[in-house]
Amino acid sequence: MSAGEADFGLEISRGVLAKFAMAAIGFAGSIVFARVLGPSGYGAFYIVVTLVNVLDNPVTGWGSACKKRISETGFPIAEALGSGLLGAVILPLGMLPAVYLIVIFTDLYALSGLFVPFSVLFSAVCFFAVTNRILSARSNFAAAEWSDTLRSFFTTPLQLVFILLGFEAAGMVYGLTIATALSIPYVLYRIHIRPVLPTRESLASITSYARYSIPNGFISTTQSRFDILLLGALLTSSAVGEYQVSMQLTLAGTFIGAVASKGLMARVSDYWSRNEHDAVINDVTNSLGYASVLAIPIFFGVAAMPNDLLVTVFGSQYAGGGLVLVGLALFRVVKMQSSQLQSTMAGLNRPDITMRIGLVVLILNVGLGYALLLEYGVFGVVVATILSEVIRYATLSYTIKQHLPAVTLFAKPLRQQLLAGVTMFILIDWLHMTNGVSWWGELLVLIGLGGITYFATLIVISKSFRLTVKGVVSDALAG
C-alpha cells in the first residue's frame, strides 16, 4: 500500500502516541541524568549526539532519497532498500577516518576522549536512520515513530547501567549505541521487504535526488543544531547542558508536527506523481492547521512560569534559564509550521529550492548567532535561531504559494489554537502570580489546569477540532 492510500489521521495519531511514550521514557531519564551529571557532563553527551546527527547527513540524505523514490509510483521498493543499506555501509567507512584526523589535529569540542563512543554510535545511527526513513515512506509510516520509541525504551535503562558503572558521559553514548543497534531488526521487520542489489538505473535515479537531499540534510541539521555547536565551541559543555534541558521541556510541542511532516512528504510525492493536486492542497492545508497544536499551549504555559519549571524539574543548578526556555518554546511553534512546508517542497520534487533557502538561513543564523552570543550569551543564540526560522518560514510560504496558490497558510484552526493559548496563559499566569510554585505537586496542578483550559477552549470554539478529534478516535477504535 502506498503512502497516499494510508489513513493519514490514524497514522498521525499512532505516531503521536509513540512520541508521547518515547518522551515519557526519555524525559524521566533526562531528569535523573541531568541532575547526576550536572550541566557539564550532560552537555558533553549532547555535543557528541549533535555531532553524530550533523555528520551522518550523507547517509541520512541518501536514505531520504531512497524514501522519495519509494513513494513514487512504480519504483522498485526492494532496490531502494538495497540502495539504502549499501549507503549505510559505504559512507561511514569513508567518513570516520576523516573525523579521526580532525579530532587529532584540532581536538575540537574536546572529543579526543570520546572518539570511540562517537564512532560506534555514528555507525549504529547510520543504519537506523536509513532504514527508518525507508519505513516512513510506507503506508504504516507511524511504525517509524514506534521504532524510535522502542529505542528509547532500551536507551534509558542501558544508560543508567553504564552511569552506575562509572562511565559518565561516555556511558550515555554507549547506552544509546546499544539501544540503536537493538532497534534495527524491528525496523527491517516492519519494512517487510527483502532488499536486493539495485540496478544502475535505480542508483542513478536515487543519486539524482540525493545530490540535493544530502546537502539539504547538512544545512537543515546544522541549522537546527547550530546553537549547540556554537555553544560547545565558544563556551562550555555546561552551557550546552543548560540549553538542552530547555529543549527537552519543549519537546512535546513537536510531536504532531514531526509525525505529520514525515508522512506528508511521501503523500505529497504520491499524489503529485498521479496529478492529484487537490489532494495535495488538502493535506498540506490540514497539516499546517494542526502542526503546532501542541507547541502553542507549551509556549504559553512556559511563558507563564519559565524559571519555576526549570528549577522544579531539573534542579537549582539550571536556574536562570527562563528566557532561553521561552525563546525555544516560541521557536518550536514556528518550526512546526516551516517543517510542513519543507516536506511539501520535497514531495513536489523540488529539493533544490529547499537547499537554497536553507543555505541562506544557515548563513544568517551563523552570523547572527555569533554576534548575539558575544553580546547576550546563550539567549542571543536563541534569538538568532528564532529570527532565522521566521525567515525560513516566510520564504518557504512564498514559494509554496507559487506552486500551490490554493493552500491556506494561516488557517482558521491555527488562529483558534492561538486564541485558546492566550486564554490558557491568562489563567495560568494569574494562578502562578497568586500562589507560586514551591514543589512538584503545585507545578503539576498548574500544568494540568493549563492543558484542560486550552483543549476545552478549542472544543468549544473550533468545530474543525471537534470533527478532527472525533474522526481520529473513530479511526483508532475501528483500526
Secondary structure, DSSP 4 states (H G I P E B T S, - for coil): --GGGS-HHHHHHHHHHHHHHHHHHHHHHHHHHHHHHHHHHHHHHHHHHHHHHHHTHHHHHHHHHHHHHHTSTT--HHHHHHHHHHHHHHHHHHHHHHHHHHHHHH-GGG-GGGHHHHHHHHHHHHHHHHHHHHHTTSTTTHHHHHHHHHHHHHHHHHHHHHHHTT-HHHHHHHHHHHHHHHHHHHHHHHHT----PPPHHHHHHHHHHHHHHHHHHHHHHHHHTHHHHHHHHHS-HHHHHHHHHHHHHTGGGGHHHHHHHHHHHHHHHHHHHTT-HHHHHHHHHHHHHHTTTTHHHHHHHHHHSHHHHHHHHH-GGGTT-HHHHHHHHHHHHHHHHHHHHHHHHHHTT-HHHHHHHHHHHHHHHHHHHHHHHHHHTHHHHHHHHHHHHHHHHHHHHHHHHHH-TT--SS-HHHHHHHHHHHHHHHHHHHHHHHH---SHHHHHHHHHHHHHHHHHHHHHH-HHHHHHHHHHHHHHHH-
